[in-house]
Amino acid sequence: MRIERVSNVNEAMRSVEPDNIGYKIMKEKTQILAFKIEALQLQAMQILKQDALSNGAELVTPRDAVLCKKTHYDCLLFGTQKALKLLISKMQMQPFGLKAIAQDLKVFLQTQKDYGKKIMGIINVDSNSFYKEFNANEAIRQIYHYIELGVDIIDIGAVSSRPGANYIESKIELERLAPIFDEIKKLDTTTQFSIDTYNEETAKIAVECGFSIINDISGRPETMVQILQKNSHVSYILTHIQGTPLTMQECCKYENLILDIDTFFTQKIAYLKEHDCNNIILDVGIGFAKDVQQNIALLNQLKHFKHFKLPLLIGASHKSFLAKILESSSTTISRNIRHDATTDYSDHNLDPATHSSLVQNLDSINPVSKSSTSKDILSATLIAHCIAWQNGANIVRVHDVKEHIEMLKIMEALRVNDIDVL
């Protein structure tokens, strides 16, 4: 008899070949889910604590909650799917707002539609873009290259949305895009085309030329509603942003990052659906009015937004927060090396000459002053998008199409994509 520790419980269960019904029941016991509840009424907290324990879940409460000095407390509820489903049934009969909380939890636990995993390749025809600029002829060659690679979507833009970028009129966009539009009209391909614009006129003409996605980073779907109503097959990417590209990095303050974005999506989705615009893709807006830690939090907590039951798009490709993380890590490593090197050399089994040389050479190391190489940023981008895919992203918007296609093949081979995503 031998014992093996497994890393993927669901895959291991399948290898044992259990009954299908039994597998579905047992699967609910393999994953712990957690939900933070803000400003929970004291009476509701006391009831929920007891109900959670009696159903195999847990409610984490503040230390001073036992003193009942406040009327409301922030709490953390966690448990397996099975335990939470039992708890929800009981909560639906309880007062003090627990019925409403039960309904919200029920939505989170509902089976989500599988939108699959897609790669969106980026083409910029703008001189102010932070990444490589293509002129029209280069862009057309790149389109054919992306199609040959097998990319799912090609996102084409003629204005920059990088921090500090100024507004560009539709007339200028259309002048840059005209040769590309003419070429796309000739194509017979299953690849989808997305227009990256916040200008209504540009989006309108792009749709007439065969584009089926409007990638609007403005956060104002009101400007695109008429186009969407007249073209029901067209999808709209709703991006979270505060301010404009010119001002957004001054707008990084949130009361609660995840819940504030959730509220934004709730309001905008309601508006779109009221106007019969139902083909919606959500983009949490990595880098748009977000600092480094906020971008990291969004990648880690992306699953939260699955409750909208809409495709999720992530665009972290080559963004500056990744470079800042790399530079910060390099600085820490350099400091640690200097600390070790300046310690008594006998601790390192170094002869005095080698030790002296090491200390002197450290003076030339300045990782912050050296910008991260494109190879470094590519590696960081791939890791960020791998995490995003594991946490529920359906579309990743990328500059490096070939590398992402290869990464997705590896993920599928390793069955990383079998991780259950709510």
Secondary structure, 3 states (H helix, E strand, C coil): CCCCCCCCHHHHHHHHCCCHHHHHHHHCCCCEEEEEEEEEEHHHHHHHHHHHHHCCCEEECCHHHHHCCCCEEEEEEEEEHHHHHHHHHHHCCCCCCHHHHHHHHHHHHCCCCCCCCEEEEEEECCCCCCCCCCCHHHHHHHHHHHHHHCCCEEEEECCCCCCCCCCCCHHHHHHHHHHHHHHHHHCCCCCEEEEECCCHHHHHHHHHCCCCEEEECCCCHHHHHHHHHHCCCCEEEEECCCCCCCCHHHCCCCCCHHHHHHHHHHHHHHHHHHCCCCCEEEECCCCCCCCHHHHHHHHHCHHHHHHHCCCEEECCCCCHHHHHHHHHHHHHHHHHHHHHHCCCHHHHCCCHHHHHHHHHHHCCCCCCCCCCCHHHHHHHHHHHHHHHHHCCCCEEEECCHHHHHHHHHHHHHCCHHHCCCC
